[in-house]
Each structure stands twice: as C-alpha cells, then as structure tokens.
Amino acid sequence: MGISLMPYAVEINKLKSIFSSKNENLIKEIKSTRIYSCYALQDKERPISIETAIRQIINGSPYADSFQDPSAYGYALIVIVDYLGVNLNHAGGNLKLGRIFDGIINKLKTYNIILDWTNLIEPIYDFGLPSGAGHPIIGGWRKDKFGELLKSFDQIEITEEHLNWRSKSYDSDLKGVHILREGIKICTKNNLKWITFAH
C-alpha cells in the first residue's frame, strides 16, 4: 500500500495563529469539512477523538491525554491545514512513496534534476504538538529551493495526453512531476509554504 504524501500550500503564520485562539466558530467550520468526517469515522479505533485533538489545539488546552495517542494531534493538524490551505494533490493525483515515487525520481534524473522524497518532509516547522508518534510525519519543502527547481521543471514538457490515464501517452511518472511542479507554482504565486504529511 505504501506511505502517502499529503502536500499542502498554506500560510504558516495564519496556521500558527489558530493555536490557542479559542475560536469556536472555526471549530464548527472545520467540523463541517469532508476530511473531518473522514477522520471522525476512525474515532472508534483511537483513544482520542479527532474533535478532542482539534479542540485542544484551538483552545490551547494542555495535551493531557497525548501519551495515549500522540498521533491524534498530527491527524488533527492535517484536518486544520486542509481547511486553511490548498491540497496540492488536487493538481492531478496522489504522491506515494515506494515504486510510484521512485519512478518520479528516476524520471527527474533524466532531466538532470536530483530530488529525493525527504526534500518534501524536512523538519522545518515546529507546532509544539506532542512528540512520540511515528505517523504522520510532518515536514516541509524549503521555499528557497523553488526558483531553481521551477526553471528546471518548466523545461519538462507535460501534455494533457501524458496526464490522461486513458491515453496511450499516459505517463504516471510525469503526472507526479506535474503535481510537484504545480504545487511549487501555487506556493510561489500565492506566497504560501509547502507542508507535507507522510503517513
């Protein structure tokens, strides 16, 4: 099945400002999202509900129960970021580690672009969440690398045929390159930061 990479473009200062904001309306809005409903369905399998984790983050409550399930706060952060930011996987598919991402890496090498999946999850953000959880891994992609990468990526021709899985020209590796390229463009154009969750 592999590890999924969930990349987002988000305004980090805006994200950090919701911590301890005690914004009850924000909690209600987040609870109305599709991704919240998706994670809430898994609550029976977790010691801490997704709502509890989100409330503790937004209300600034001590993470008193975090020893039971520290990963709950990472998944709560995914839900919050999905609400505040732009889901970069919507650029045309999903990024997964393993064979799929290896194909993207190898495709980029043919264009003399050296990239490694760890570039996307560098530990550049500290949200003060409980530590100790293996998943999700929370990291980012340094924006100072975007300019040179974008120039290189823009030399790669990607047609609609390459992205259409029903086409004989469909190329799943180029589709992954497309996700990365479009994500960088969104971050650069809107002055947003790249944050990735791996789980």
Rosetta constraint file for C-alpha pairs under 8 A:
AtomPair CA 2 CA 96 HARMONIC 6.37 0.50
AtomPair CA 2 CA 97 HARMONIC 5.87 0.50
AtomPair CA 2 CA 98 HARMONIC 6.16 0.50
AtomPair CA 3 CA 96 HARMONIC 5.59 0.50
AtomPair CA 3 CA 97 HARMONIC 5.26 0.50
AtomPair CA 3 CA 98 HARMONIC 7.54 0.50
AtomPair CA 3 CA 198 HARMONIC 6.43 0.50
AtomPair CA 3 CA 199 HARMONIC 5.33 0.50
AtomPair CA 4 CA 94 HARMONIC 7.55 0.50
AtomPair CA 4 CA 95 HARMONIC 6.11 0.50
AtomPair CA 4 CA 96 HARMONIC 4.37 0.50
AtomPair CA 4 CA 97 HARMONIC 6.31 0.50
AtomPair CA 4 CA 198 HARMONIC 5.66 0.50
AtomPair CA 4 CA 199 HARMONIC 5.54 0.50
AtomPair CA 5 CA 94 HARMONIC 7.48 0.50
AtomPair CA 5 CA 95 HARMONIC 5.33 0.50
AtomPair CA 5 CA 96 HARMONIC 5.58 0.50
AtomPair CA 5 CA 97 HARMONIC 7.22 0.50
AtomPair CA 5 CA 196 HARMONIC 6.49 0.50
AtomPair CA 5 CA 197 HARMONIC 5.78 0.50
AtomPair CA 5 CA 198 HARMONIC 4.60 0.50
AtomPair CA 5 CA 199 HARMONIC 6.82 0.50
AtomPair CA 6 CA 87 HARMONIC 7.62 0.50
AtomPair CA 6 CA 88 HARMONIC 7.66 0.50
AtomPair CA 6 CA 89 HARMONIC 6.80 0.50
AtomPair CA 6 CA 94 HARMONIC 7.81 0.50
AtomPair CA 6 CA 95 HARMONIC 7.21 0.50
AtomPair CA 6 CA 196 HARMONIC 5.46 0.50
AtomPair CA 6 CA 197 HARMONIC 5.00 0.50
AtomPair CA 6 CA 198 HARMONIC 6.26 0.50
AtomPair CA 7 CA 87 HARMONIC 6.38 0.50
AtomPair CA 7 CA 88 HARMONIC 5.43 0.50
AtomPair CA 7 CA 89 HARMONIC 6.45 0.50
AtomPair CA 7 CA 194 HARMONIC 6.83 0.50
AtomPair CA 7 CA 195 HARMONIC 5.77 0.50
AtomPair CA 7 CA 196 HARMONIC 4.28 0.50
AtomPair CA 7 CA 197 HARMONIC 6.42 0.50
AtomPair CA 8 CA 81 HARMONIC 7.42 0.50
AtomPair CA 8 CA 82 HARMONIC 7.36 0.50
AtomPair CA 8 CA 85 HARMONIC 6.32 0.50
AtomPair CA 8 CA 86 HARMONIC 5.41 0.50
AtomPair CA 8 CA 87 HARMONIC 4.72 0.50
AtomPair CA 8 CA 88 HARMONIC 5.15 0.50
AtomPair CA 8 CA 89 HARMONIC 7.80 0.50
AtomPair CA 8 CA 183 HARMONIC 7.98 0.50
AtomPair CA 8 CA 193 HARMONIC 8.00 0.50
AtomPair CA 8 CA 194 HARMONIC 5.72 0.50
AtomPair CA 8 CA 195 HARMONIC 5.29 0.50
AtomPair CA 8 CA 196 HARMONIC 6.20 0.50
AtomPair CA 9 CA 85 HARMONIC 5.58 0.50
AtomPair CA 9 CA 86 HARMONIC 5.09 0.50
AtomPair CA 9 CA 87 HARMONIC 6.74 0.50
AtomPair CA 9 CA 88 HARMONIC 6.69 0.50
AtomPair CA 9 CA 183 HARMONIC 7.33 0.50
AtomPair CA 9 CA 186 HARMONIC 7.17 0.50
AtomPair CA 9 CA 187 HARMONIC 5.77 0.50
AtomPair CA 9 CA 192 HARMONIC 5.58 0.50
AtomPair CA 9 CA 193 HARMONIC 5.38 0.50
AtomPair CA 9 CA 194 HARMONIC 4.78 0.50
AtomPair CA 9 CA 195 HARMONIC 6.37 0.50
AtomPair CA 10 CA 15 HARMONIC 7.47 0.50
AtomPair CA 10 CA 81 HARMONIC 7.06 0.50
AtomPair CA 10 CA 84 HARMONIC 6.77 0.50
AtomPair CA 10 CA 85 HARMONIC 4.43 0.50
AtomPair CA 10 CA 86 HARMONIC 6.48 0.50
AtomPair CA 10 CA 187 HARMONIC 7.89 0.50
AtomPair CA 10 CA 192 HARMONIC 5.17 0.50
AtomPair CA 10 CA 193 HARMONIC 5.35 0.50
AtomPair CA 10 CA 194 HARMONIC 6.60 0.50
AtomPair CA 10 CA 195 HARMONIC 7.22 0.50
AtomPair CA 11 CA 15 HARMONIC 6.26 0.50
AtomPair CA 11 CA 85 HARMONIC 7.16 0.50
AtomPair CA 11 CA 191 HARMONIC 7.72 0.50
AtomPair CA 11 CA 192 HARMONIC 5.08 0.50
AtomPair CA 11 CA 193 HARMONIC 6.04 0.50
AtomPair CA 12 CA 16 HARMONIC 6.10 0.50
AtomPair CA 12 CA 192 HARMONIC 7.51 0.50
AtomPair CA 12 CA 193 HARMONIC 6.49 0.50
AtomPair CA 13 CA 17 HARMONIC 6.06 0.50
AtomPair CA 14 CA 18 HARMONIC 6.83 0.50
AtomPair CA 15 CA 19 HARMONIC 7.50 0.50
AtomPair CA 15 CA 81 HARMONIC 7.21 0.50
AtomPair CA 15 CA 84 HARMONIC 7.23 0.50
AtomPair CA 16 CA 127 HARMONIC 7.25 0.50
AtomPair CA 17 CA 21 HARMONIC 6.78 0.50
AtomPair CA 18 CA 22 HARMONIC 7.84 0.50
AtomPair CA 18 CA 23 HARMONIC 7.58 0.50
AtomPair CA 18 CA 58 HARMONIC 5.87 0.50
AtomPair CA 19 CA 57 HARMONIC 5.53 0.50
AtomPair CA 19 CA 58 HARMONIC 4.77 0.50
AtomPair CA 19 CA 59 HARMONIC 7.06 0.50
AtomPair CA 19 CA 60 HARMONIC 6.29 0.50
AtomPair CA 20 CA 57 HARMONIC 6.33 0.50
AtomPair CA 20 CA 58 HARMONIC 4.75 0.50
AtomPair CA 20 CA 59 HARMONIC 4.60 0.50
AtomPair CA 20 CA 60 HARMONIC 3.80 0.50
AtomPair CA 20 CA 61 HARMONIC 7.54 0.50
AtomPair CA 21 CA 58 HARMONIC 5.59 0.50
AtomPair CA 21 CA 59 HARMONIC 6.05 0.50
AtomPair CA 21 CA 60 HARMONIC 7.24 0.50
AtomPair CA 22 CA 58 HARMONIC 5.46 0.50
AtomPair CA 22 CA 59 HARMONIC 4.25 0.50
AtomPair CA 22 CA 60 HARMONIC 7.13 0.50
AtomPair CA 23 CA 27 HARMONIC 6.67 0.50
AtomPair CA 23 CA 58 HARMONIC 6.72 0.50
AtomPair CA 23 CA 59 HARMONIC 7.25 0.50
AtomPair CA 24 CA 28 HARMONIC 6.43 0.50
AtomPair CA 25 CA 29 HARMONIC 6.22 0.50
AtomPair CA 26 CA 30 HARMONIC 6.09 0.50
AtomPair CA 27 CA 31 HARMONIC 6.12 0.50
AtomPair CA 27 CA 54 HARMONIC 7.48 0.50
AtomPair CA 27 CA 55 HARMONIC 7.01 0.50
AtomPair CA 27 CA 58 HARMONIC 7.66 0.50
AtomPair CA 28 CA 32 HARMONIC 6.48 0.50
AtomPair CA 29 CA 33 HARMONIC 7.06 0.50
AtomPair CA 30 CA 36 HARMONIC 6.83 0.50
AtomPair CA 30 CA 79 HARMONIC 7.41 0.50
AtomPair CA 30 CA 80 HARMONIC 6.74 0.50
AtomPair CA 30 CA 83 HARMONIC 6.29 0.50
AtomPair CA 31 CA 36 HARMONIC 5.67 0.50
AtomPair CA 31 CA 37 HARMONIC 7.23 0.50
AtomPair CA 31 CA 51 HARMONIC 7.75 0.50
AtomPair CA 32 CA 36 HARMONIC 7.05 0.50
AtomPair CA 32 CA 37 HARMONIC 7.54 0.50
AtomPair CA 33 CA 37 HARMONIC 6.58 0.50
AtomPair CA 33 CA 83 HARMONIC 7.32 0.50
AtomPair CA 34 CA 38 HARMONIC 6.28 0.50
AtomPair CA 35 CA 39 HARMONIC 6.34 0.50
AtomPair CA 35 CA 79 HARMONIC 6.19 0.50
AtomPair CA 35 CA 82 HARMONIC 7.53 0.50
AtomPair CA 36 CA 40 HARMONIC 5.93 0.50
AtomPair CA 36 CA 50 HARMONIC 7.81 0.50
AtomPair CA 36 CA 79 HARMONIC 5.89 0.50
AtomPair CA 37 CA 41 HARMONIC 6.28 0.50
AtomPair CA 38 CA 42 HARMONIC 7.37 0.50
AtomPair CA 39 CA 43 HARMONIC 7.06 0.50
AtomPair CA 39 CA 50 HARMONIC 6.77 0.50
AtomPair CA 39 CA 75 HARMONIC 7.91 0.50
AtomPair CA 40 CA 49 HARMONIC 7.09 0.50
AtomPair CA 40 CA 50 HARMONIC 5.91 0.50
AtomPair CA 40 CA 51 HARMONIC 7.49 0.50
AtomPair CA 42 CA 46 HARMONIC 7.02 0.50
AtomPair CA 43 CA 47 HARMONIC 7.71 0.50
AtomPair CA 43 CA 48 HARMONIC 7.28 0.50
AtomPair CA 43 CA 49 HARMONIC 5.12 0.50
AtomPair CA 43 CA 50 HARMONIC 6.67 0.50
AtomPair CA 44 CA 49 HARMONIC 7.92 0.50
AtomPair CA 46 CA 69 HARMONIC 7.28 0.50
AtomPair CA 46 CA 72 HARMONIC 7.81 0.50
AtomPair CA 47 CA 68 HARMONIC 6.40 0.50
AtomPair CA 47 CA 69 HARMONIC 6.31 0.50
AtomPair CA 48 CA 52 HARMONIC 6.50 0.50
AtomPair CA 48 CA 53 HARMONIC 6.88 0.50
AtomPair CA 48 CA 65 HARMONIC 7.45 0.50
AtomPair CA 48 CA 68 HARMONIC 7.51 0.50
AtomPair CA 48 CA 69 HARMONIC 6.44 0.50
AtomPair CA 48 CA 72 HARMONIC 6.50 0.50
AtomPair CA 49 CA 53 HARMONIC 6.45 0.50
AtomPair CA 49 CA 72 HARMONIC 7.36 0.50
AtomPair CA 50 CA 54 HARMONIC 6.18 0.50
AtomPair CA 50 CA 72 HARMONIC 6.42 0.50
AtomPair CA 50 CA 73 HARMONIC 7.75 0.50
AtomPair CA 50 CA 75 HARMONIC 7.40 0.50
AtomPair CA 50 CA 76 HARMONIC 5.78 0.50
AtomPair CA 51 CA 55 HARMONIC 6.02 0.50
AtomPair CA 51 CA 76 HARMONIC 7.74 0.50
AtomPair CA 52 CA 56 HARMONIC 6.12 0.50
AtomPair CA 53 CA 57 HARMONIC 6.28 0.50
AtomPair CA 53 CA 72 HARMONIC 6.32 0.50
AtomPair CA 53 CA 73 HARMONIC 5.42 0.50
AtomPair CA 53 CA 76 HARMONIC 5.95 0.50
AtomPair CA 54 CA 58 HARMONIC 6.19 0.50
AtomPair CA 54 CA 73 HARMONIC 7.26 0.50
AtomPair CA 54 CA 76 HARMONIC 5.37 0.50
AtomPair CA 54 CA 77 HARMONIC 7.42 0.50
AtomPair CA 54 CA 80 HARMONIC 7.73 0.50
AtomPair CA 55 CA 59 HARMONIC 5.65 0.50
AtomPair CA 55 CA 60 HARMONIC 7.97 0.50
AtomPair CA 55 CA 61 HARMONIC 7.77 0.50
AtomPair CA 56 CA 60 HARMONIC 5.55 0.50
AtomPair CA 56 CA 61 HARMONIC 4.63 0.50
AtomPair CA 56 CA 62 HARMONIC 6.86 0.50
AtomPair CA 56 CA 63 HARMONIC 6.67 0.50
AtomPair CA 57 CA 61 HARMONIC 6.70 0.50
AtomPair CA 57 CA 73 HARMONIC 7.87 0.50
AtomPair CA 63 CA 130 HARMONIC 7.18 0.50
AtomPair CA 65 CA 69 HARMONIC 7.30 0.50
AtomPair CA 66 CA 70 HARMONIC 4.71 0.50
AtomPair CA 66 CA 72 HARMONIC 7.95 0.50
AtomPair CA 66 CA 73 HARMONIC 7.95 0.50
AtomPair CA 66 CA 130 HARMONIC 6.32 0.50
AtomPair CA 69 CA 133 HARMONIC 7.60 0.50
AtomPair CA 70 CA 74 HARMONIC 7.43 0.50
AtomPair CA 70 CA 130 HARMONIC 5.65 0.50
AtomPair CA 70 CA 131 HARMONIC 6.42 0.50
AtomPair CA 70 CA 132 HARMONIC 6.28 0.50
AtomPair CA 70 CA 133 HARMONIC 5.33 0.50
AtomPair CA 71 CA 75 HARMONIC 6.44 0.50
AtomPair CA 71 CA 132 HARMONIC 7.79 0.50
AtomPair CA 71 CA 133 HARMONIC 4.88 0.50
AtomPair CA 71 CA 134 HARMONIC 7.25 0.50
AtomPair CA 71 CA 135 HARMONIC 5.98 0.50
AtomPair CA 71 CA 136 HARMONIC 6.62 0.50
AtomPair CA 72 CA 76 HARMONIC 6.09 0.50
AtomPair CA 73 CA 77 HARMONIC 6.13 0.50
AtomPair CA 73 CA 129 HARMONIC 6.64 0.50
AtomPair CA 73 CA 130 HARMONIC 7.23 0.50
AtomPair CA 74 CA 78 HARMONIC 6.46 0.50
AtomPair CA 74 CA 129 HARMONIC 7.48 0.50
AtomPair CA 74 CA 135 HARMONIC 7.42 0.50
AtomPair CA 74 CA 136 HARMONIC 5.87 0.50
AtomPair CA 74 CA 137 HARMONIC 7.92 0.50
AtomPair CA 74 CA 138 HARMONIC 7.53 0.50
AtomPair CA 75 CA 79 HARMONIC 6.52 0.50
AtomPair CA 75 CA 136 HARMONIC 6.79 0.50
AtomPair CA 76 CA 80 HARMONIC 6.34 0.50
AtomPair CA 77 CA 81 HARMONIC 5.99 0.50
AtomPair CA 78 CA 82 HARMONIC 5.97 0.50
AtomPair CA 78 CA 197 HARMONIC 7.28 0.50
AtomPair CA 79 CA 83 HARMONIC 6.33 0.50
AtomPair CA 80 CA 84 HARMONIC 6.27 0.50
AtomPair CA 81 CA 85 HARMONIC 5.48 0.50
AtomPair CA 82 CA 86 HARMONIC 6.66 0.50
AtomPair CA 82 CA 87 HARMONIC 6.39 0.50
AtomPair CA 88 CA 179 HARMONIC 6.94 0.50
AtomPair CA 88 CA 182 HARMONIC 7.78 0.50
AtomPair CA 88 CA 183 HARMONIC 5.47 0.50
AtomPair CA 89 CA 93 HARMONIC 5.53 0.50
AtomPair CA 89 CA 94 HARMONIC 5.39 0.50
AtomPair CA 89 CA 95 HARMONIC 7.12 0.50
AtomPair CA 89 CA 179 HARMONIC 6.45 0.50
AtomPair CA 90 CA 94 HARMONIC 7.90 0.50
AtomPair CA 91 CA 178 HARMONIC 7.45 0.50
AtomPair CA 91 CA 179 HARMONIC 5.32 0.50
AtomPair CA 91 CA 182 HARMONIC 6.49 0.50
AtomPair CA 91 CA 183 HARMONIC 7.29 0.50
AtomPair CA 92 CA 163 HARMONIC 7.80 0.50
AtomPair CA 92 CA 175 HARMONIC 6.98 0.50
AtomPair CA 92 CA 178 HARMONIC 7.52 0.50
AtomPair CA 92 CA 179 HARMONIC 6.17 0.50
AtomPair CA 93 CA 175 HARMONIC 7.36 0.50
AtomPair CA 93 CA 176 HARMONIC 7.47 0.50
AtomPair CA 93 CA 179 HARMONIC 7.22 0.50
AtomPair CA 94 CA 176 HARMONIC 7.66 0.50
AtomPair CA 95 CA 100 HARMONIC 7.48 0.50
AtomPair CA 95 CA 101 HARMONIC 6.81 0.50
AtomPair CA 95 CA 176 HARMONIC 6.64 0.50
AtomPair CA 96 CA 100 HARMONIC 6.11 0.50
AtomPair CA 96 CA 101 HARMONIC 5.93 0.50
AtomPair CA 97 CA 101 HARMONIC 5.05 0.50
AtomPair CA 97 CA 102 HARMONIC 7.34 0.50
AtomPair CA 97 CA 117 HARMONIC 7.69 0.50
AtomPair CA 98 CA 102 HARMONIC 6.02 0.50
AtomPair CA 99 CA 103 HARMONIC 6.14 0.50
AtomPair CA 100 CA 104 HARMONIC 6.66 0.50
AtomPair CA 100 CA 172 HARMONIC 7.91 0.50
AtomPair CA 100 CA 173 HARMONIC 7.18 0.50
AtomPair CA 101 CA 105 HARMONIC 6.23 0.50
AtomPair CA 101 CA 117 HARMONIC 7.56 0.50
AtomPair CA 101 CA 173 HARMONIC 7.79 0.50
AtomPair CA 101 CA 176 HARMONIC 7.60 0.50
AtomPair CA 102 CA 106 HARMONIC 6.13 0.50
AtomPair CA 103 CA 107 HARMONIC 6.05 0.50
AtomPair CA 103 CA 173 HARMONIC 5.52 0.50
AtomPair CA 104 CA 108 HARMONIC 6.21 0.50
AtomPair CA 104 CA 173 HARMONIC 4.66 0.50
AtomPair CA 104 CA 174 HARMONIC 6.90 0.50
AtomPair CA 104 CA 176 HARMONIC 5.99 0.50
AtomPair CA 104 CA 177 HARMONIC 6.32 0.50
AtomPair CA 105 CA 109 HARMONIC 6.32 0.50
AtomPair CA 105 CA 114 HARMONIC 7.37 0.50
AtomPair CA 105 CA 115 HARMONIC 6.17 0.50
AtomPair CA 105 CA 116 HARMONIC 6.74 0.50
AtomPair CA 106 CA 110 HARMONIC 6.70 0.50
AtomPair CA 107 CA 111 HARMONIC 7.20 0.50
AtomPair CA 107 CA 173 HARMONIC 6.47 0.50
AtomPair CA 107 CA 174 HARMONIC 7.35 0.50
AtomPair CA 108 CA 112 HARMONIC 6.50 0.50
AtomPair CA 108 CA 113 HARMONIC 5.07 0.50
AtomPair CA 108 CA 114 HARMONIC 6.66 0.50
AtomPair CA 108 CA 115 HARMONIC 7.39 0.50
AtomPair CA 108 CA 177 HARMONIC 7.68 0.50
AtomPair CA 109 CA 113 HARMONIC 5.08 0.50
AtomPair CA 109 CA 114 HARMONIC 5.80 0.50
AtomPair CA 111 CA 152 HARMONIC 7.91 0.50
AtomPair CA 111 CA 156 HARMONIC 7.62 0.50
AtomPair CA 113 CA 149 HARMONIC 7.91 0.50
AtomPair CA 113 CA 152 HARMONIC 7.13 0.50
AtomPair CA 115 CA 119 HARMONIC 6.99 0.50
AtomPair CA 116 CA 120 HARMONIC 7.87 0.50
AtomPair CA 117 CA 121 HARMONIC 7.34 0.50
AtomPair CA 118 CA 122 HARMONIC 6.29 0.50
AtomPair CA 119 CA 140 HARMONIC 7.80 0.50
AtomPair CA 119 CA 141 HARMONIC 5.97 0.50
AtomPair CA 119 CA 142 HARMONIC 7.97 0.50
AtomPair CA 120 CA 139 HARMONIC 6.90 0.50
AtomPair CA 120 CA 140 HARMONIC 5.47 0.50
AtomPair CA 120 CA 141 HARMONIC 4.60 0.50
AtomPair CA 120 CA 195 HARMONIC 7.77 0.50
AtomPair CA 120 CA 196 HARMONIC 6.43 0.50
AtomPair CA 121 CA 137 HARMONIC 7.52 0.50
AtomPair CA 121 CA 138 HARMONIC 6.49 0.50
AtomPair CA 121 CA 139 HARMONIC 3.90 0.50
AtomPair CA 121 CA 140 HARMONIC 4.71 0.50
AtomPair CA 121 CA 141 HARMONIC 6.21 0.50
AtomPair CA 121 CA 195 HARMONIC 7.49 0.50
AtomPair CA 121 CA 196 HARMONIC 5.83 0.50
AtomPair CA 121 CA 197 HARMONIC 7.49 0.50
AtomPair CA 121 CA 198 HARMONIC 7.81 0.50
AtomPair CA 122 CA 139 HARMONIC 4.95 0.50
AtomPair CA 122 CA 140 HARMONIC 5.25 0.50
AtomPair CA 122 CA 141 HARMONIC 6.29 0.50
AtomPair CA 122 CA 142 HARMONIC 7.80 0.50
AtomPair CA 123 CA 138 HARMONIC 7.01 0.50
AtomPair CA 123 CA 139 HARMONIC 4.70 0.50
AtomPair CA 123 CA 140 HARMONIC 6.51 0.50
AtomPair CA 124 CA 139 HARMONIC 6.12 0.50
AtomPair CA 124 CA 140 HARMONIC 6.03 0.50
AtomPair CA 124 CA 142 HARMONIC 7.84 0.50
AtomPair CA 125 CA 138 HARMONIC 7.93 0.50
AtomPair CA 125 CA 139 HARMONIC 6.41 0.50
AtomPair CA 125 CA 140 HARMONIC 7.10 0.50
AtomPair CA 135 CA 198 HARMONIC 7.02 0.50
AtomPair CA 135 CA 199 HARMONIC 5.39 0.50
AtomPair CA 136 CA 197 HARMONIC 5.80 0.50
AtomPair CA 136 CA 198 HARMONIC 5.30 0.50
AtomPair CA 136 CA 199 HARMONIC 4.70 0.50
AtomPair CA 137 CA 196 HARMONIC 7.94 0.50
AtomPair CA 137 CA 197 HARMONIC 5.52 0.50
AtomPair CA 137 CA 198 HARMONIC 4.96 0.50
AtomPair CA 137 CA 199 HARMONIC 6.50 0.50
AtomPair CA 138 CA 195 HARMONIC 7.36 0.50
AtomPair CA 138 CA 196 HARMONIC 5.94 0.50
AtomPair CA 138 CA 197 HARMONIC 4.84 0.50
AtomPair CA 138 CA 198 HARMONIC 6.70 0.50
AtomPair CA 139 CA 195 HARMONIC 5.76 0.50
AtomPair CA 139 CA 196 HARMONIC 5.30 0.50
AtomPair CA 139 CA 197 HARMONIC 6.59 0.50
AtomPair CA 140 CA 193 HARMONIC 7.71 0.50
AtomPair CA 140 CA 194 HARMONIC 5.43 0.50
AtomPair CA 140 CA 195 HARMONIC 4.21 0.50
AtomPair CA 140 CA 196 HARMONIC 5.42 0.50
AtomPair CA 141 CA 193 HARMONIC 7.76 0.50
AtomPair CA 141 CA 194 HARMONIC 5.47 0.50
AtomPair CA 141 CA 195 HARMONIC 6.60 0.50
AtomPair CA 141 CA 196 HARMONIC 7.71 0.50
AtomPair CA 142 CA 146 HARMONIC 7.49 0.50
AtomPair CA 142 CA 194 HARMONIC 7.48 0.50
AtomPair CA 143 CA 193 HARMONIC 6.93 0.50
AtomPair CA 143 CA 194 HARMONIC 7.50 0.50
AtomPair CA 145 CA 149 HARMONIC 6.37 0.50
AtomPair CA 146 CA 150 HARMONIC 5.82 0.50
AtomPair CA 146 CA 184 HARMONIC 6.44 0.50
AtomPair CA 146 CA 188 HARMONIC 7.66 0.50
AtomPair CA 147 CA 151 HARMONIC 6.49 0.50
AtomPair CA 148 CA 152 HARMONIC 6.46 0.50
AtomPair CA 149 CA 153 HARMONIC 5.97 0.50
AtomPair CA 150 CA 154 HARMONIC 5.91 0.50
AtomPair CA 150 CA 181 HARMONIC 6.68 0.50
AtomPair CA 150 CA 184 HARMONIC 7.13 0.50
AtomPair CA 150 CA 185 HARMONIC 7.65 0.50
AtomPair CA 151 CA 155 HARMONIC 6.79 0.50
AtomPair CA 152 CA 156 HARMONIC 7.36 0.50
AtomPair CA 153 CA 177 HARMONIC 7.83 0.50
AtomPair CA 153 CA 181 HARMONIC 6.30 0.50
AtomPair CA 154 CA 181 HARMONIC 7.83 0.50
AtomPair CA 158 CA 162 HARMONIC 6.14 0.50
AtomPair CA 158 CA 163 HARMONIC 7.64 0.50
AtomPair CA 158 CA 174 HARMONIC 6.77 0.50
AtomPair CA 158 CA 178 HARMONIC 7.30 0.50
AtomPair CA 159 CA 163 HARMONIC 6.78 0.50
AtomPair CA 160 CA 164 HARMONIC 6.20 0.50
AtomPair CA 161 CA 167 HARMONIC 5.86 0.50
AtomPair CA 161 CA 168 HARMONIC 7.75 0.50
AtomPair CA 161 CA 169 HARMONIC 5.56 0.50
AtomPair CA 161 CA 170 HARMONIC 5.83 0.50
AtomPair CA 162 CA 167 HARMONIC 7.34 0.50
AtomPair CA 162 CA 169 HARMONIC 5.20 0.50
AtomPair CA 162 CA 170 HARMONIC 4.06 0.50
AtomPair CA 162 CA 171 HARMONIC 5.02 0.50
AtomPair CA 162 CA 172 HARMONIC 7.70 0.50
AtomPair CA 162 CA 174 HARMONIC 6.88 0.50
AtomPair CA 162 CA 175 HARMONIC 7.08 0.50
AtomPair CA 163 CA 170 HARMONIC 5.59 0.50
AtomPair CA 163 CA 171 HARMONIC 6.49 0.50
AtomPair CA 163 CA 172 HARMONIC 7.29 0.50
AtomPair CA 163 CA 174 HARMONIC 7.44 0.50
AtomPair CA 163 CA 175 HARMONIC 5.58 0.50
AtomPair CA 164 CA 169 HARMONIC 7.91 0.50
AtomPair CA 164 CA 170 HARMONIC 5.54 0.50
AtomPair CA 165 CA 170 HARMONIC 5.14 0.50
AtomPair CA 165 CA 171 HARMONIC 7.65 0.50
AtomPair CA 165 CA 172 HARMONIC 7.92 0.50
AtomPair CA 166 CA 170 HARMONIC 6.99 0.50
AtomPair CA 171 CA 175 HARMONIC 6.29 0.50
AtomPair CA 172 CA 176 HARMONIC 6.47 0.50
AtomPair CA 173 CA 177 HARMONIC 6.43 0.50
AtomPair CA 174 CA 178 HARMONIC 6.01 0.50
AtomPair CA 175 CA 179 HARMONIC 6.39 0.50
AtomPair CA 176 CA 180 HARMONIC 6.44 0.50
AtomPair CA 177 CA 181 HARMONIC 6.06 0.50
AtomPair CA 178 CA 182 HARMONIC 5.94 0.50
AtomPair CA 179 CA 183 HARMONIC 5.97 0.50
AtomPair CA 180 CA 184 HARMONIC 6.26 0.50
AtomPair CA 181 CA 185 HARMONIC 6.34 0.50
AtomPair CA 182 CA 186 HARMONIC 6.20 0.50
AtomPair CA 183 CA 187 HARMONIC 6.27 0.50
AtomPair CA 184 CA 188 HARMONIC 6.03 0.50
AtomPair CA 184 CA 194 HARMONIC 7.90 0.50
AtomPair CA 185 CA 189 HARMONIC 5.84 0.50
AtomPair CA 186 CA 190 HARMONIC 6.01 0.50
AtomPair CA 186 CA 192 HARMONIC 7.53 0.50
AtomPair CA 187 CA 191 HARMONIC 5.51 0.50
AtomPair CA 187 CA 192 HARMONIC 4.47 0.50
AtomPair CA 187 CA 193 HARMONIC 5.89 0.50
AtomPair CA 187 CA 194 HARMONIC 6.64 0.50
AtomPair CA 188 CA 192 HARMONIC 6.60 0.50
